[in-house]
């Protein structure tokens, strides 16, 4: 029996072609956190970045014409607490529902990604909150979140054997609940998935997100693809890169492909994606790089193994871009 090799093929960090990112007039590098910068953990509260990745991010954030952003399913408050990244690093949280693009009054300062970036962000997040988006729950979304909580609370009694739920960790986020099943008996995980599907049938607007040993029930429809488009509008870079490891990152890969593709060659989004479709108002990038971390199926153009490989790749990018830019001194 032949072994199917996933496409793209697994590469070493040294084999990934970073030239377009290294030499870009302005670069925005977006990174997922769990499974990319930090190894996956049974307890999400224990997740921490690989130290070499943290150092590379700090180096990239100091360079001119260079911006780093984290794009995560985590809410922004948790992401900030766990990562401790420099203030210049932008954040997209809750799968695109939240955005924190920093406190810089002049987007031309620091990483210098364009003098009119704040105008684009104001159009996206609304007057009075030019660089931050954290929308309130609507009454219907509050109702759905309460139903999710009740459904999860009832799940323990739905199990065929008592005590199985004690190994299930529930992460409470502003717009969702994430149930972690890493290390949980397969039959419990399967029962949980069926239970989650039931609440989504009762409330069709609930988005069921499947990931690495997690089931997330979200009441906002934003995706990481929406986050990538917001970053592109806010930063107006000439090139972008995105690194992700999970199913939800496929929306980001598709969005970046759309932003990079010629106008005559539209790229379709994954089936069922909640992203707003790209239109003539979207910025066009000169170059884009999409990179999958791990072995799962993907639309990304590159693939590397794990967070250790990510750390090596980020260090290589930071050194190459610093050299190209004259170590940030003009």
PyMOL commands that set and color helices and strands:
alter all, ss='L'
color gray80, all
select helices_A, chain A and resi 13-15+19-22+44-46+51-62+76-83+94-96+117-125+139-158+164-167+186-202+224-235+249-260+307-324
alter helices_A, ss='H'
color red, helices_A
select strands_A, chain A and resi 27-31+66-71+90-93+98-100+132-134+169-173+176-180+207-211+214-218+239-244+287-293+302-304
alter strands_A, ss='S'
color yellow, strands_A
deselect
rebuild
show_as cartoon
